[in-house]
Amino acid sequence: MLFLASGAMILGLYGFTVNLPHWDFGKLLGIYVVMFFLVAQILAKVRFDQAPTAPIYLGGALIVAGGLVIGFWRS
């Protein structure tokens, strides 16, 4: 029951987070890719004890940088 309640809470917070700001779809997708990458890496470490390698850190830094540019660039 704890996992079910935690999952429902996380899903609700996720929906609130992505729908509250007035982002267009492209910006939302950019931020979503960053969030997916970060959660996947945390899950890989916590659940499967797989530490990121140097290429994953480098690629992840590029993904995060790209998400920040997409999400916060003012044109």
Rosetta blueprint (number, residue, H / E / L):
1 M L
2 L H
3 F H
4 L H
5 A H
6 S H
7 G H
8 A H
9 M H
10 I H
11 L H
12 G H
13 L H
14 Y H
15 G H
16 F H
17 T H
18 V H
19 N H
20 L L
21 P L
22 H L
23 W L
24 D L
25 F H
26 G H
27 K H
28 L H
29 L H
30 G H
31 I H
32 Y H
33 V H
34 V H
35 M H
36 F H
37 F H
38 L H
39 V H
40 A H
41 Q H
42 I H
43 L H
44 A H
45 K H
46 V H
47 R H
48 F H
49 D L
50 Q L
51 A L
52 P L
53 T L
54 A H
55 P H
56 I H
57 Y H
58 L H
59 G H
60 G H
61 A H
62 L H
63 I H
64 V H
65 A H
66 G H
67 G H
68 L H
69 V H
70 I H
71 G H
72 F H
73 W L
74 R L
75 S L
